[in-house]
Amino acid sequence: MAGFYFFLSLVSIVCTWTAIVQARRLYWGVPVYFLSAWLAGELALIHLLWQVALTAMLAFTGVFADPTAQIGLALFALSWLGLVYLHCQAMDTPLHLTEALREGLGEHYRAAIPDERHGTLSDHIATRSWLRPFHFRRPGVVQHRGISYGDAGVRNELDIYQPEETREGGYPVLLQVHGGAWMIGEKEQQGKPLMYHMAQRGWIAVAINYRLSPREAFPAHIIDVKRAIAWIRANIAEYGGNPDFIAITGGSAGGHLSSLAALTPNRKEWQPGFEEVDTTVQAAVPFYGVYDFLDRNGIREEMSMADMLTDRVLQCSREENPELWDSASPLSQVNPDAPPMFVIHGTHDSLVWVEEARAFVAAMREQSRQAVVYAELPGAQHAFEIFHSVRTDHKANAVAKFLEWAHGQWLAAQAKPRAKAKAKVKPKAGAAAKKKAAARKKAAPRKPAATAVEDAPQDAAPPESGAGES
């Protein structure tokens, strides 16, 4: 037992170390590093609790009389210090998210959120939530599963997370696009903390499958995302949703596809058979996405994903089809008409480096006329928000604030044309009334004008002679 305890202490301190240290050029060691850092960093306090409990139980068995167990205890103690640091780092997440929202939306951005929605916003998280990281279901949310939105079988199915309570004007829509390097992934596996969080607050969430590589080559993936948007436009009202407001989100490959969809509305070559459908989205929240297939800034030269993109995803080299590689990169599609966007990335992401997000955000802020919010989360690894954690739940609170702000801005913009239309109607009514009054005046018999001296009318009859005499 002493040897087993010592082995666990080694595993613990290695995993804790990988979560604290930002390592990059690990080549074939990246998957192991990512997995250990991801689980240790997001579940730090949970690891600390079970390790302390195990240590306490073994102490009653006398195992610590063995020097090997004593060394293991010392290693565990070092690991526990690191886990406490990681937990405190995650607890600081709202500081970075709040700063990002204020920088991107303005110091008093909450004032732009409708008053009736302020009660849905939260600055705190529930301990019971992150202590049960894989418990996703929430009360007040109805799930509709396996709805077809296309002809590709199970890869063209979607799930709907619908609030039980109705909402005046319909639920705004949040479309979730899963990640998985464009080759793996299912709609049930990702985005659930955010979808349930928003559904409890009067939003309707839609999670989609899409065709995957290498069976299908790009642009099949983005075509399916746009096909799902078209389905939402035509059908979400049946579930109480508002088809006129769609926000899109996703992580990793889903971050790439969600940002690409947001930047390329109504691209006819990516809408075969539904070219006339409006695929505009009103807001986007990509997480740790890939934004530049061409890696034009030389960010990941030593850890390039070019071979994977060539062989499996795009299924052509950049020399063979440079236009496809360029058009598939959200960085190439940045334009002034981009919707409001909230980009979130972790500093310790070992699969998609944070510098790629920085370059994308810089380009967005240079060109977009809408708000661009960027939150860089210290210590966050790739896929940090797949399950509940301290960082995940704070992130959900911040995204809710951004989405409510974006929806409030959209509502205000929708109200302006209606107000202008009403304002235009009033002058027309007044002009018509003036014309009628002028016509009546013209038709009436003219009366002689009074002199400036006399108060009585000139055509008044003189008094009879003798009148008033005694």
C-alpha positions as CSV (number, residue, x, y, z in Angstrom):
1,M,0.0,0.0,0.0
2,A,2.9,2.4,0.7
3,G,4.2,1.9,-2.8
4,F,0.7,2.5,-4.3
5,Y,0.4,5.7,-2.2
6,F,3.8,6.8,-3.4
7,F,2.8,6.2,-7.0
8,L,-0.3,8.3,-6.6
9,S,1.7,11.1,-5.1
10,L,4.0,11.1,-8.2
11,V,1.0,11.2,-10.5
12,S,-0.6,14.0,-8.5
13,I,2.5,16.2,-8.5
14,V,3.1,15.7,-12.2
15,C,-0.5,16.6,-13.1
16,T,-0.4,19.6,-10.8
17,W,2.9,20.8,-12.3
18,T,1.5,20.5,-15.9
19,A,-1.5,22.6,-15.0
20,I,0.6,25.4,-13.5
21,V,3.4,25.5,-16.1
22,Q,2.7,26.8,-19.6
23,A,4.4,24.2,-21.9
24,R,4.2,24.5,-25.7
25,R,6.6,22.7,-27.9
26,L,6.0,19.1,-26.6
27,Y,5.4,17.5,-30.0
28,W,4.1,14.0,-29.4
29,G,3.8,14.6,-25.7
30,V,1.1,17.2,-26.2
31,P,-1.9,14.9,-25.7
32,V,-0.6,13.6,-22.4
33,Y,0.3,17.0,-21.2
34,F,-3.1,18.5,-22.3
35,L,-5.1,15.7,-20.6
36,S,-3.2,15.9,-17.3
37,A,-3.2,19.7,-17.2
38,W,-6.9,20.0,-18.2
39,L,-8.2,17.6,-15.5
40,A,-5.9,18.9,-12.8
41,G,-6.5,22.5,-13.5
42,E,-10.3,22.4,-13.8
43,L,-10.9,20.0,-11.0
44,A,-8.2,21.2,-8.6
45,L,-10.2,21.3,-5.4
46,I,-11.9,18.0,-6.1
47,H,-8.5,16.3,-6.5
48,L,-7.4,18.0,-3.3
49,L,-10.4,16.6,-1.4
50,W,-10.1,13.0,-2.4
51,Q,-6.3,13.0,-1.9
52,V,-6.7,14.4,1.6
53,A,-9.4,11.9,2.4
54,L,-7.3,9.0,1.1
55,T,-4.3,10.2,3.2
56,A,-6.5,10.4,6.3
57,M,-7.8,6.9,5.8
58,L,-4.4,5.4,5.3
59,A,-3.1,7.2,8.4
60,F,-5.3,5.0,10.5
61,T,-3.7,1.9,9.0
62,G,-0.2,2.9,10.1
63,V,1.1,3.0,6.5
64,F,3.1,6.1,7.2
65,A,5.5,4.1,9.3
66,D,7.0,3.1,5.9
67,P,9.6,5.6,4.6
68,T,8.1,5.2,1.1
69,A,4.7,6.4,2.3
70,Q,6.4,9.3,4.1
71,I,8.1,10.4,0.8
72,G,4.7,10.1,-0.9
73,L,3.1,12.3,1.8
74,A,5.7,15.0,1.2
75,L,5.0,14.9,-2.5
76,F,1.3,15.0,-1.9
77,A,1.8,18.1,0.3
78,L,3.6,19.9,-2.5
79,S,0.9,18.9,-4.9
80,W,-1.8,20.2,-2.5
81,L,-0.1,23.6,-2.4
82,G,-0.2,23.7,-6.2
83,L,-3.9,22.6,-6.2
84,V,-4.8,25.3,-3.8
85,Y,-3.0,27.8,-6.1
86,L,-4.9,26.5,-9.1
87,H,-8.2,26.8,-7.3
88,C,-7.5,30.4,-6.3
89,Q,-6.5,31.2,-9.8
90,A,-9.8,29.8,-11.1
91,M,-11.7,31.9,-8.5
92,D,-10.1,35.0,-10.0
93,T,-11.8,34.3,-13.3
94,P,-14.6,36.8,-12.8
95,L,-12.1,39.6,-12.4
96,H,-10.7,39.0,-15.9
97,L,-14.1,38.4,-17.4
98,T,-15.6,41.6,-15.9
99,E,-12.6,43.6,-17.1
100,A,-13.0,42.3,-20.6
101,L,-16.7,43.1,-20.7
102,R,-16.1,46.6,-19.5
103,E,-13.3,47.2,-21.9
104,G,-15.3,45.8,-24.9
105,L,-18.8,47.1,-24.0
106,G,-18.2,50.1,-21.9
107,E,-17.9,50.7,-18.2
108,H,-21.7,50.9,-17.7
109,Y,-22.6,48.2,-20.1
110,R,-25.2,46.8,-17.8
111,A,-27.3,49.9,-18.2
112,A,-27.9,48.8,-21.8
113,I,-29.4,45.5,-20.7
114,P,-33.2,45.8,-20.3
115,D,-34.3,46.3,-16.7
116,E,-36.5,43.2,-16.7
117,R,-33.5,41.0,-17.6
118,H,-31.2,42.2,-14.7
119,G,-32.7,39.6,-12.4
120,T,-31.4,36.8,-14.6
121,L,-27.8,38.0,-14.3
122,S,-25.5,36.6,-11.7
123,D,-22.1,37.5,-10.3
124,H,-21.8,34.3,-8.1
125,I,-21.6,30.6,-8.7
126,A,-23.1,27.7,-6.7
127,T,-20.6,25.4,-5.0
128,R,-22.9,22.4,-5.5
129,S,-22.5,23.0,-9.2
130,W,-18.8,22.7,-9.6
131,L,-18.6,20.0,-7.0
132,R,-20.7,17.9,-9.3
133,P,-18.9,18.6,-12.6
134,F,-20.7,16.1,-14.8
135,H,-24.2,16.8,-13.5
136,F,-25.7,18.9,-16.3
137,R,-29.5,18.8,-16.1
138,R,-31.3,21.7,-14.6
139,P,-34.9,22.3,-13.6
140,G,-37.1,24.3,-15.8
141,V,-35.6,23.0,-19.1
142,V,-37.2,20.6,-21.5
143,Q,-35.0,18.7,-24.0
144,H,-36.0,17.7,-27.5
145,R,-33.6,15.2,-29.0
146,G,-32.7,13.9,-32.4
147,I,-34.5,16.4,-34.6
148,S,-33.4,16.3,-38.3
149,Y,-32.3,19.5,-40.0
150,G,-30.8,18.0,-43.2
151,D,-30.2,14.8,-45.2
152,A,-27.0,13.5,-43.7
153,G,-28.7,11.2,-41.1
154,V,-27.5,11.4,-37.6
155,R,-24.8,13.9,-38.6
156,N,-27.6,16.3,-39.5
157,E,-29.5,16.1,-36.2
158,L,-30.0,18.6,-33.5
159,D,-31.1,18.8,-29.9
160,I,-33.2,21.7,-28.4
161,Y,-33.0,22.9,-24.8
162,Q,-36.3,24.7,-24.3
163,P,-37.3,26.7,-21.2
164,E,-40.6,25.6,-19.6
165,E,-41.8,29.1,-19.0
166,T,-42.8,31.2,-22.0
167,R,-41.2,34.5,-22.8
168,E,-42.9,37.5,-24.4
169,G,-41.5,38.1,-27.9
170,G,-40.1,34.5,-28.0
171,Y,-36.9,33.0,-26.7
172,P,-33.6,34.4,-28.2
173,V,-31.7,31.4,-29.8
174,L,-28.2,30.2,-28.8
175,L,-26.7,27.8,-31.4
176,Q,-24.0,25.4,-30.0
177,V,-21.4,23.9,-32.4
178,H,-19.3,21.2,-30.9
179,G,-15.5,20.8,-31.4
180,G,-13.3,17.8,-32.1
181,A,-10.7,18.8,-34.7
182,W,-13.5,18.6,-37.4
183,M,-13.2,14.8,-37.1
184,I,-14.9,13.7,-33.9
185,G,-17.5,15.0,-31.5
186,E,-21.2,14.8,-30.8
187,K,-23.9,17.4,-29.9
188,E,-24.4,15.8,-26.5
189,Q,-20.8,16.1,-25.4
190,Q,-20.1,19.8,-25.3
191,G,-21.6,23.1,-24.3
192,K,-24.1,21.8,-21.8
193,P,-23.1,24.0,-18.8
194,L,-23.7,27.2,-21.0
195,M,-26.8,25.8,-22.7
196,Y,-28.6,24.9,-19.5
197,H,-27.5,28.1,-17.9
198,M,-29.1,30.2,-20.7
199,A,-32.2,28.0,-21.0
200,Q,-32.9,28.5,-17.3
201,R,-32.8,32.3,-18.1
202,G,-35.3,32.4,-21.0
203,W,-33.1,31.5,-24.0
204,I,-33.6,28.5,-26.2
205,A,-30.4,26.5,-27.0
206,V,-29.8,24.3,-30.1
207,A,-26.9,21.9,-30.3
208,I,-26.1,20.3,-33.6
209,N,-24.1,17.5,-35.2
210,Y,-22.5,18.2,-38.5
211,R,-20.6,16.1,-41.1
212,L,-17.1,15.1,-40.1
213,S,-13.8,14.5,-41.8
214,P,-12.2,12.5,-43.2
215,R,-15.4,11.1,-44.6
216,E,-16.4,14.7,-45.7
217,A,-14.0,17.5,-46.7
218,F,-14.4,21.1,-45.9
219,P,-16.7,23.1,-46.6
220,A,-19.2,20.3,-45.6
221,H,-18.8,21.4,-42.0
222,I,-19.7,25.0,-42.5
223,I,-22.5,24.2,-44.9
224,D,-24.1,22.1,-42.2
225,V,-23.8,24.9,-39.7
226,K,-25.5,27.3,-42.1
227,R,-28.1,24.7,-42.9
228,A,-28.8,24.5,-39.2
229,I,-29.2,28.3,-39.0
230,A,-31.7,28.0,-42.0
231,W,-33.6,25.4,-40.1
232,I,-33.8,27.6,-37.0
233,R,-35.1,30.5,-39.1
234,A,-37.9,28.3,-40.4
235,N,-38.8,26.2,-37.4
236,I,-37.7,27.5,-34.1
237,A,-40.9,29.5,-33.6
238,E,-42.7,26.2,-33.2
239,Y,-40.7,25.8,-29.9
240,G,-41.3,29.4,-28.8
241,G,-38.0,30.7,-30.2
242,N,-37.5,34.0,-31.9
243,P,-36.0,33.2,-35.4
244,D,-34.9,36.8,-35.8
245,F,-32.2,36.7,-33.1
246,I,-29.6,33.9,-33.2
247,A,-26.3,33.9,-31.3
248,I,-23.8,31.2,-32.1
249,T,-21.1,29.6,-29.9
250,G,-18.7,26.7,-29.9
251,G,-15.2,25.6,-28.8
252,S,-12.1,24.5,-30.7
253,A,-13.3,23.4,-34.2
254,G,-16.7,24.7,-33.0
255,G,-15.0,28.0,-32.2
256,H,-13.7,28.1,-35.8
257,L,-17.0,27.2,-37.3
258,S,-19.1,29.5,-35.2
259,S,-16.8,32.5,-35.9
260,L,-16.7,31.6,-39.6
261,A,-20.5,31.4,-39.8
262,A,-20.8,34.7,-38.0
263,L,-18.4,36.4,-40.5
264,T,-19.8,34.9,-43.7
265,P,-23.6,35.3,-43.7
266,N,-25.5,34.5,-46.9
267,R,-22.4,33.1,-48.7
268,K,-24.2,31.4,-51.6
269,E,-21.5,28.8,-52.3
270,W,-21.8,27.6,-48.7
271,Q,-25.6,27.5,-48.9
272,P,-26.4,24.9,-51.7
273,G,-30.1,24.5,-52.1
274,F,-30.9,27.3,-49.6
275,E,-29.1,30.2,-51.2
276,E,-31.9,32.7,-50.5
277,V,-32.2,32.0,-46.7
278,D,-30.8,34.6,-44.4
279,T,-28.0,33.0,-42.4
280,T,-27.0,36.1,-40.5
281,V,-26.4,35.7,-36.8
282,Q,-26.7,38.5,-34.3
283,A,-23.9,37.6,-31.9
284,A,-21.0,35.1,-31.6
285,V,-19.1,33.6,-28.7
286,P,-16.2,31.4,-29.9
287,F,-14.0,29.6,-27.4
288,Y,-10.4,28.7,-28.0
289,G,-11.0,28.6,-31.8
290,V,-8.7,28.1,-34.7
291,Y,-8.8,31.3,-36.7
292,D,-6.1,31.0,-39.3
293,F,-5.5,27.8,-41.3
294,L,-2.7,29.6,-43.1
295,D,-0.9,30.5,-39.9
296,R,0.2,33.7,-41.7
297,N,1.6,35.1,-38.5
298,G,3.9,32.1,-38.0
299,I,2.5,31.4,-34.6
300,R,2.6,27.6,-34.6
301,E,5.4,26.8,-37.1
302,E,6.9,24.1,-35.0
303,M,3.5,22.7,-33.9
304,S,1.8,23.1,-37.3
305,M,-1.6,21.4,-38.0
306,A,-1.1,21.8,-41.7
307,D,-0.6,18.1,-42.3
308,M,-3.8,17.2,-40.6
309,L,-5.7,19.9,-42.4
310,T,-4.2,18.8,-45.7
311,D,-4.8,15.0,-45.3
312,R,-8.1,14.9,-43.4
313,V,-10.0,18.2,-43.2
314,L,-9.5,20.2,-46.4
315,Q,-8.1,17.2,-48.3
316,C,-5.9,19.4,-50.4
317,S,-2.7,21.3,-49.8
318,R,-2.5,25.0,-49.6
319,E,-0.5,25.1,-52.8
320,E,-3.3,23.1,-54.6
321,N,-6.1,25.3,-53.4
322,P,-4.9,28.5,-51.7
323,E,-8.4,30.1,-52.1
324,L,-10.1,27.3,-50.0
325,W,-7.5,27.5,-47.2
326,D,-7.9,31.3,-47.2
327,S,-11.7,31.3,-47.2
328,A,-11.8,28.7,-44.5
329,S,-9.9,31.0,-42.1
330,P,-12.0,33.4,-40.0
331,L,-9.1,35.8,-40.0
332,S,-9.6,36.2,-43.7
333,Q,-13.3,36.9,-43.4
334,V,-13.1,39.8,-40.8
335,N,-15.2,42.7,-42.1
336,P,-17.0,45.8,-40.8
337,D,-20.4,44.1,-40.7
338,A,-19.4,41.4,-38.2
339,P,-21.8,40.9,-35.4
340,P,-20.9,41.6,-31.7
341,M,-18.4,39.0,-30.7
342,F,-17.0,37.7,-27.3
343,V,-13.8,35.7,-27.9
344,I,-12.5,33.7,-24.9
345,H,-9.2,31.8,-24.8
346,G,-6.9,30.4,-22.1
347,T,-3.3,31.4,-21.6
348,H,-2.2,27.8,-21.1
349,D,-4.0,26.3,-24.2
350,S,-1.6,23.7,-25.5
351,L,-3.6,22.7,-28.6
352,V,-4.5,26.2,-30.0
353,W,-2.2,28.8,-28.8
354,V,-3.5,32.0,-27.3
355,E,-1.5,34.2,-29.8
356,E,-3.9,33.1,-32.5
357,A,-6.8,34.5,-30.6
358,R,-4.9,37.7,-30.0
359,A,-4.2,38.2,-33.7
360,F,-7.9,37.5,-34.6
361,V,-9.2,39.9,-32.0
362,A,-6.7,42.6,-33.2
363,A,-8.1,42.3,-36.7
364,M,-11.7,42.3,-35.5
365,R,-11.2,45.4,-33.5
366,E,-9.5,47.2,-36.4
367,Q,-12.4,46.5,-38.8
368,S,-15.6,45.6,-37.1
369,R,-18.2,48.3,-36.3
370,Q,-19.6,46.2,-33.5
371,A,-18.3,45.4,-30.1
372,V,-15.4,42.9,-29.8
373,V,-14.9,41.6,-26.3
374,Y,-11.8,39.5,-25.5
375,A,-11.1,37.6,-22.3
376,E,-7.8,35.8,-21.8
377,L,-8.1,33.5,-18.8
378,P,-4.9,32.8,-16.9
379,G,-4.2,29.2,-16.5
380,A,-7.1,28.0,-18.6
381,Q,-6.4,24.9,-20.8
382,H,-8.1,23.9,-24.0
383,A,-11.6,22.6,-23.6
384,F,-11.8,24.2,-20.1
385,E,-15.6,24.7,-20.3
386,I,-16.8,21.3,-21.3
387,F,-17.9,20.3,-17.7
388,H,-18.8,22.3,-14.6
389,S,-15.9,23.9,-12.8
390,V,-15.2,27.2,-11.0
391,R,-13.9,28.7,-14.2
392,T,-16.7,27.2,-16.4
393,D,-19.5,28.5,-14.2
394,H,-18.0,32.0,-13.9
395,K,-17.6,32.0,-17.7
396,A,-21.3,31.1,-18.1
397,N,-22.2,34.1,-16.0
398,A,-20.1,36.4,-18.2
399,V,-21.4,35.0,-21.4
400,A,-25.0,35.5,-20.2
401,K,-24.2,39.2,-19.6
402,F,-22.8,39.6,-23.0
403,L,-25.7,37.8,-24.7
404,E,-28.2,39.8,-22.8
405,W,-26.4,43.0,-23.8
406,A,-26.3,42.0,-27.4
407,H,-30.0,41.1,-27.4
408,G,-30.8,44.4,-25.7
409,Q,-28.9,46.3,-28.4
410,W,-30.7,44.3,-31.0
411,L,-34.1,45.1,-29.4
412,A,-33.2,48.8,-29.3
413,A,-32.2,48.7,-32.9
414,Q,-35.5,47.0,-33.9
415,A,-37.5,49.6,-32.0
416,K,-35.9,52.6,-33.8
417,P,-37.4,52.0,-37.2
418,R,-40.8,51.5,-35.6
419,A,-40.5,54.8,-33.7
420,K,-39.4,56.6,-36.9
421,A,-42.4,55.1,-38.7
422,K,-44.8,56.4,-36.1
423,A,-43.1,59.8,-36.1
424,K,-43.5,60.0,-39.9
425,V,-47.3,59.2,-39.7
426,K,-48.0,62.1,-37.3
427,P,-46.8,64.9,-39.7
428,K,-48.9,63.4,-42.5
429,A,-52.0,63.5,-40.4
430,G,-51.3,67.1,-39.4
431,A,-50.8,68.1,-43.0
432,A,-54.0,66.5,-44.0
433,A,-55.9,68.4,-41.3
434,K,-54.3,71.7,-42.4
435,K,-55.4,71.0,-45.9
436,K,-59.0,70.4,-44.8
437,A,-59.0,73.5,-42.7
438,A,-57.7,75.6,-45.6
439,A,-60.4,74.1,-47.9
440,R,-63.1,75.0,-45.4
441,K,-61.8,78.6,-45.0
442,K,-61.7,79.0,-48.8
443,A,-65.3,77.8,-49.1
444,A,-66.6,80.2,-46.4
445,P,-67.9,83.8,-47.4
446,R,-65.3,86.5,-46.9
447,K,-65.9,89.2,-44.3
448,P,-64.6,92.8,-44.6
449,A,-61.6,93.4,-42.4
450,A,-61.9,95.6,-39.4
451,T,-60.1,99.0,-39.3
452,A,-57.3,99.6,-36.9
453,V,-59.3,102.5,-35.2
454,E,-62.8,101.2,-34.9
455,D,-63.7,98.3,-32.7
456,A,-67.1,97.9,-34.3
457,P,-67.6,96.3,-37.7
458,Q,-68.0,98.8,-40.6
459,D,-71.2,97.3,-41.8
460,A,-72.9,97.7,-38.4
461,A,-76.3,99.4,-38.7
462,P,-76.4,103.0,-37.3
463,P,-78.7,103.6,-34.4
464,E,-82.2,104.8,-35.2
465,S,-82.8,108.6,-35.0
466,G,-84.0,109.8,-31.7
467,A,-82.7,106.7,-30.0
468,G,-81.4,107.4,-26.6
469,E,-83.0,110.8,-26.5
470,S,-85.2,111.9,-23.7
